[in-house]
Amino acid sequence: MRFAIFALLLAQPAVKTMAMKPVICRPIEEAKGKSGAELAQAIEGVALQLARSNYALSALLPGDPPIACFRSLVDPSKLPIGAR
């Protein structure tokens, strides 16, 4: 019996997928206490990091530090079942 279970586990493909969250919100520590062009540059730096992972800036919440929210650009129906 144990051999059959072991054989079934080995037969399944090893798929490594990461879950895509529809929205990510994170505080921007680099923007703490800044305003104007410095604030925009700090926000843009974080936005560029997440743009590589198919996220777009959708909202900014005021505060110190400000909180940036990003939405996923990936169509959930095209993701593998384990990544939804």
C-alpha distances in whole Angstrom, upper triangle without the diagonal:
4,5,5,7,9,10,11,13,15,16,17,21,22,25,28,30,32,33,37,39,41,44,44,47,48,51,53,54,56,59,59,63,64,66,67,66,64,62,62,61,58,56,57,55,52,52,52,49,47,48,46,43,45,46,50,52,52,54,56,56,59,59,59,57,57,53,52,50,48,47,44,45,42,41,38,37,37,34,31,29,28,31,33
4,5,5,6,9,10,11,12,14,16,19,20,23,25,28,30,31,35,37,40,42,42,45,46,49,51,51,54,56,57,60,61,63,65,64,61,59,59,58,55,54,54,52,49,49,49,46,44,46,44,41,43,44,48,50,51,52,54,54,57,57,57,54,54,51,50,48,46,45,42,44,40,40,37,36,36,33,29,28,26,29,31
4,5,5,6,9,10,11,12,15,18,19,22,25,27,30,32,35,37,40,43,43,46,46,50,51,52,54,57,58,61,62,64,65,64,62,60,59,58,56,54,54,52,49,50,49,46,44,46,43,41,42,44,48,50,51,53,55,55,58,58,58,55,55,52,51,48,47,45,42,44,40,40,37,36,35,33,29,28,26,30,32
4,5,5,6,9,10,11,13,16,18,21,24,26,29,30,34,36,39,41,42,45,46,49,51,52,54,56,57,61,62,63,64,63,61,59,59,58,55,54,53,52,49,49,48,45,43,45,42,40,41,43,46,49,50,52,53,54,57,57,57,55,54,51,50,47,45,44,41,42,38,38,35,34,33,31,27,25,24,28,30
4,5,5,6,9,10,11,15,16,19,21,23,26,27,31,33,35,38,38,41,42,46,47,49,51,53,54,58,58,60,61,60,58,56,55,54,52,50,50,48,46,46,45,42,40,42,40,37,38,40,43,46,46,48,50,51,54,54,54,51,51,47,46,44,42,40,38,39,36,35,32,31,31,28,24,23,21,25,27
4,5,5,6,9,10,13,14,17,20,22,25,27,30,33,36,38,38,41,42,45,46,47,49,52,53,57,57,59,60,59,57,55,54,53,51,49,49,47,44,45,44,41,39,41,38,36,37,39,43,45,46,48,50,50,53,53,53,51,50,47,46,43,42,40,37,39,35,35,32,32,31,28,24,23,22,25,27
4,5,5,6,9,12,14,17,20,23,26,27,31,33,36,39,39,42,43,46,48,49,51,53,54,58,58,60,61,60,58,56,55,54,52,50,50,48,45,45,44,41,40,41,38,36,37,39,43,46,47,49,51,52,55,55,55,52,52,48,47,44,42,41,38,39,35,35,32,31,30,28,24,23,22,25,27
4,5,5,7,10,12,15,18,20,23,25,28,30,33,36,36,40,41,44,46,47,49,51,52,56,57,58,59,58,56,54,53,52,50,48,48,46,43,43,43,40,38,39,37,34,35,37,41,43,44,46,48,49,52,52,53,50,49,46,44,42,40,38,35,36,32,32,29,28,27,25,21,20,19,22,24
4,5,6,9,10,13,15,18,20,22,25,28,31,33,34,37,38,41,43,44,46,48,49,53,53,55,56,55,53,51,50,49,46,45,45,43,40,40,40,37,35,36,34,31,32,34,38,41,41,43,45,46,49,49,49,47,46,43,41,39,37,35,33,34,30,30,27,27,26,23,19,18,17,20,22
4,6,8,9,12,15,18,21,23,26,29,32,35,35,38,39,42,43,45,46,48,50,54,54,55,56,55,53,51,50,49,47,45,45,43,40,40,40,37,35,36,34,31,33,35,39,41,42,45,46,47,50,51,51,48,47,44,42,40,38,36,33,34,31,31,28,28,26,24,20,20,18,21,24
4,6,9,12,15,18,21,23,26,29,32,35,35,39,40,43,44,46,47,49,51,55,55,56,57,55,54,52,51,50,47,46,45,43,41,41,40,37,35,36,34,31,32,35,38,41,42,45,47,48,51,51,52,49,48,45,43,40,38,36,33,33,30,29,27,26,25,22,19,18,18,21,23
4,6,9,12,15,18,19,23,26,28,31,32,35,36,40,41,43,44,46,48,52,51,53,53,52,51,49,47,46,44,43,42,40,38,37,37,34,32,33,30,28,29,31,35,38,38,41,43,44,47,48,48,46,45,41,39,37,34,32,29,30,26,26,23,23,21,19,15,15,14,17,19
4,6,9,12,16,18,21,24,26,29,30,33,34,38,39,40,42,44,46,49,49,50,51,49,48,46,45,43,42,40,39,37,35,34,34,31,29,30,27,25,26,28,32,35,36,39,41,42,46,46,46,43,42,39,37,35,32,30,27,27,24,24,22,21,19,17,13,14,13,15,18
4,6,10,13,16,19,22,25,27,27,31,31,35,36,37,38,41,42,46,46,47,48,46,45,43,42,41,39,37,36,34,32,32,31,28,27,27,25,22,24,26,30,33,34,37,38,40,43,43,43,40,40,36,35,32,30,28,25,26,23,23,21,21,19,16,13,14,12,14,17
4,6,10,12,15,18,21,24,24,27,28,32,33,35,36,38,40,43,43,44,45,43,42,40,39,38,36,34,33,31,29,29,28,25,23,24,22,19,20,23,26,29,31,33,35,37,40,40,40,38,37,33,31,29,26,25,21,22,19,19,18,18,16,13,10,11,9,10,14
4,7,10,13,16,19,21,21,24,25,28,29,31,32,34,36,40,40,41,42,40,38,37,36,34,32,31,30,28,26,25,25,22,20,21,19,16,18,20,24,27,28,30,32,34,37,37,37,34,33,30,28,26,24,22,19,20,18,19,17,18,16,12,10,12,9,9,13
4,7,9,13,15,18,18,21,22,26,27,29,30,32,34,38,37,38,39,38,36,34,33,32,30,28,27,26,23,23,22,20,17,18,16,13,15,17,21,23,25,27,29,30,34,34,35,32,31,27,25,23,20,19,16,17,14,15,13,15,13,9,8,9,7,6,10
4,6,9,13,15,14,18,19,22,23,25,27,28,30,34,34,35,36,34,33,31,30,29,27,25,25,23,20,20,20,17,15,16,15,11,13,14,18,20,22,24,25,27,30,31,31,28,27,24,22,19,17,16,13,15,13,14,13,15,14,10,10,11,8,6,9
4,6,10,12,12,16,17,21,23,25,27,28,30,33,33,34,35,34,33,30,29,29,26,24,24,23,20,19,20,18,15,16,15,12,13,13,17,19,20,22,24,25,28,29,29,27,25,22,20,17,15,14,11,13,11,13,10,13,13,9,9,9,7,4,6
4,6,9,10,13,15,19,21,23,25,26,28,31,31,32,32,31,30,28,26,26,24,22,21,21,18,17,17,15,12,13,13,9,9,10,13,15,16,18,20,22,25,27,28,25,23,20,17,14,12,10,7,10,8,10,8,12,11,9,10,11,10,6,6
4,6,7,10,13,17,19,21,23,24,26,29,29,29,30,30,29,26,25,25,23,20,21,20,17,16,17,16,12,14,15,11,11,10,12,14,14,16,18,19,22,24,25,22,21,17,15,12,10,8,7,10,10,11,10,13,14,11,13,13,12,9,8
4,7,10,14,17,19,22,24,24,26,29,29,29,29,29,28,25,24,25,23,20,20,21,17,16,18,17,13,14,15,12,11,9,11,12,11,13,16,18,21,23,25,23,20,16,14,10,8,6,5,8,9,10,9,12,14,12,15,15,14,11,9
4,7,10,14,16,19,21,21,22,25,25,25,26,26,25,22,21,22,20,17,17,18,15,13,16,15,11,13,15,12,11,8,9,10,9,10,13,14,18,19,21,19,16,13,10,7,6,4,6,10,11,13,12,16,17,16,18,18,18,14,13
4,7,10,12,15,17,18,19,22,22,23,24,24,23,20,19,20,17,14,16,16,12,11,14,13,10,12,14,11,12,8,10,9,10,10,12,13,16,17,18,16,14,10,8,6,5,6,8,12,13,16,15,19,19,18,20,20,19,15,15
4,7,10,13,15,15,16,19,19,20,21,22,20,17,17,18,15,12,15,15,11,11,15,14,11,14,16,14,14,11,11,10,10,9,9,9,13,13,15,12,10,7,6,4,6,9,11,15,17,19,19,23,23,21,24,24,22,19,18
4,6,9,12,12,13,16,17,18,20,20,18,15,16,16,13,11,13,13,10,11,14,12,11,14,16,15,16,13,13,11,12,11,10,10,12,12,12,10,9,5,6,7,9,12,14,17,19,22,22,25,26,24,26,26,24,21,21
4,6,9,9,9,13,14,15,17,18,16,13,14,15,11,10,13,13,10,12,15,14,13,16,19,18,19,16,15,13,14,12,10,9,10,9,9,6,6,4,6,9,11,15,17,20,23,26,25,29,29,27,29,30,28,25,24
4,6,6,7,11,11,13,15,15,12,10,11,11,8,7,10,10,8,10,13,12,13,15,18,18,19,16,15,13,14,13,10,10,11,10,9,6,6,6,7,10,12,16,18,21,23,27,27,31,30,29,31,32,30,26,26
4,5,5,9,10,13,16,16,13,11,13,12,9,10,13,12,10,13,15,14,15,18,20,20,22,19,19,16,18,16,13,13,13,11,8,6,8,9,11,14,16,20,22,24,27,30,30,34,34,31,33,34,32,29,29
4,6,9,8,11,13,13,9,8,11,9,6,8,11,9,9,12,14,14,15,18,19,20,22,19,19,17,19,17,14,15,14,13,10,8,9,11,12,15,17,21,23,25,27,31,31,35,34,33,35,36,34,30,31
4,6,5,8,10,10,7,5,8,8,5,7,10,10,10,13,15,15,16,18,21,21,22,20,18,15,17,15,12,12,11,10,8,6,7,10,11,14,16,20,23,25,28,31,32,35,35,33,36,37,35,32,32
4,6,9,12,13,10,8,12,12,9,11,14,14,13,16,18,18,19,22,24,24,25,22,21,18,20,17,14,13,11,9,5,4,7,10,12,16,19,22,25,28,30,33,34,38,37,36,38,39,37,33,33
4,7,11,12,10,8,12,13,11,13,16,16,16,19,21,21,22,24,27,28,28,25,24,21,22,19,15,14,12,9,7,7,9,13,15,19,22,25,28,30,33,36,37,41,41,39,41,42,40,37,37
4,7,9,6,5,9,10,9,11,13,14,15,17,19,20,21,23,25,26,27,24,22,19,20,18,14,14,12,11,9,9,10,13,15,18,21,24,27,29,32,35,36,40,40,38,41,42,40,37,37
4,6,6,5,8,10,10,11,13,15,16,17,19,21,22,23,26,27,27,24,22,18,19,17,14,14,11,11,11,11,11,14,15,18,21,24,27,28,32,35,36,40,40,39,41,42,41,38,37
4,6,5,6,9,10,11,12,15,16,17,18,21,22,22,25,27,27,24,21,18,19,17,14,15,13,14,14,14,13,16,16,19,21,24,27,28,31,34,36,39,39,38,41,43,42,38,38
4,5,5,6,9,10,10,12,15,15,16,19,20,20,23,25,25,23,20,17,19,18,15,17,16,17,16,15,14,17,16,20,21,24,26,27,30,33,35,39,38,37,40,42,41,37,37
4,5,5,6,9,10,11,13,14,15,17,19,20,22,24,25,22,20,18,20,18,15,17,15,15,14,13,13,15,15,19,20,24,26,27,30,33,35,38,38,37,40,41,40,36,36
4,5,5,6,9,10,11,12,14,16,17,18,21,22,23,20,18,15,16,15,12,13,12,12,11,10,9,12,12,15,17,21,23,25,28,31,32,36,35,34,37,39,37,34,33
4,6,5,6,9,10,10,12,14,16,16,19,20,20,18,15,12,15,13,11,13,13,14,14,13,11,13,12,15,16,19,21,22,25,29,30,34,33,32,35,37,36,32,32
4,5,5,6,9,10,10,13,15,15,17,19,20,18,16,14,17,16,14,16,16,17,16,14,13,14,13,16,16,20,22,22,26,29,31,34,33,32,35,37,36,32,32
4,5,5,7,9,10,11,13,14,17,18,19,17,15,13,16,15,12,14,14,14,13,11,10,12,11,14,15,18,20,22,25,28,29,33,32,31,34,35,33,30,30
4,5,5,6,9,10,11,12,15,16,16,14,12,9,12,11,9,12,12,13,13,11,9,9,8,11,11,15,17,19,22,25,26,30,29,28,31,32,31,27,28
4,5,5,6,9,10,10,13,15,15,13,11,9,13,13,12,15,16,17,17,14,13,13,10,12,12,15,17,17,21,24,26,29,28,27,30,32,31,27,27
4,5,5,6,9,10,12,14,15,13,12,11,15,15,14,17,17,18,17,15,14,14,12,14,13,16,17,18,21,25,26,29,28,27,30,31,30,26,27
4,5,5,6,9,11,12,13,11,11,9,13,13,12,14,16,16,16,13,12,11,9,11,10,13,15,16,19,22,23,27,26,24,27,29,27,23,24
4,5,5,6,9,10,10,8,7,6,10,11,11,14,16,18,18,15,13,12,9,10,8,11,12,13,16,20,21,24,24,23,25,27,26,22,23
4,5,5,7,9,10,9,9,9,13,15,15,18,20,21,21,18,16,15,12,13,11,13,14,14,16,20,22,25,24,23,25,27,26,23,24
4,6,6,8,10,9,10,11,15,16,16,19,21,21,21,18,17,15,13,13,11,13,13,14,16,20,21,24,23,21,23,26,24,20,22
4,5,5,7,5,7,9,12,14,15,17,20,21,21,18,16,14,11,11,8,10,10,11,13,16,17,21,20,18,21,23,21,18,18
4,5,5,5,6,8,12,14,16,19,21,23,23,21,18,16,13,12,9,10,9,9,11,15,17,20,19,18,21,23,22,18,19
4,6,7,9,12,15,18,19,22,25,26,26,23,21,19,16,15,12,13,11,11,12,16,17,20,18,17,19,22,21,17,19
4,6,9,12,15,17,19,21,24,25,26,23,21,19,15,14,11,11,8,9,9,13,14,17,15,14,16,18,17,14,15
4,7,10,12,16,18,21,24,26,26,24,21,19,15,13,10,8,6,5,7,10,12,15,14,13,16,18,18,14,15
4,7,9,12,14,17,20,22,23,20,18,15,12,9,6,5,4,6,8,12,13,16,16,15,18,20,19,15,15
4,6,9,12,15,18,20,22,19,16,14,10,8,5,5,7,7,10,13,15,18,18,18,21,23,23,19,18
4,6,8,12,14,17,18,16,13,11,7,6,4,7,9,10,14,16,18,21,21,21,24,26,25,21,21
4,7,10,14,16,19,17,13,11,8,6,5,6,10,11,14,16,18,21,22,21,25,26,25,22,20
4,7,10,13,15,14,10,8,6,5,7,9,13,14,18,20,21,24,25,24,27,28,28,24,23
4,6,9,12,11,7,6,5,6,9,12,15,18,21,23,24,27,28,27,30,31,30,26,25
4,7,10,9,6,5,6,8,11,14,18,20,23,25,26,29,30,29,32,32,31,28,26
4,7,8,5,7,9,11,15,18,21,24,27,29,29,33,34,33,35,36,35,31,30
4,5,5,7,10,13,17,20,23,26,29,31,31,35,36,34,37,37,35,32,31
3,5,8,12,15,18,22,25,27,30,33,33,37,37,36,38,38,36,33,33
4,7,10,13,16,20,23,25,28,31,31,35,35,33,35,36,34,31,30
4,7,10,13,17,20,22,25,28,28,32,32,31,33,34,32,29,28
4,7,10,13,17,19,22,25,25,28,29,27,30,30,29,25,25
4,7,10,13,16,19,21,22,26,26,25,27,28,27,23,23
4,7,10,13,16,18,18,22,23,21,24,25,24,20,19
4,7,9,12,15,16,19,19,18,21,22,21,18,17
4,6,9,11,12,16,16,15,19,20,19,16,14
4,6,8,9,13,13,12,15,17,16,13,12
4,7,9,12,11,12,15,17,18,14,13
4,6,9,8,8,12,14,15,11,11
4,5,6,7,11,13,14,11,10
4,5,5,9,9,11,9,7
4,6,8,9,12,10,8
4,7,9,12,10,9
4,6,8,6,6
4,6,5,7
4,6,6
4,6
4
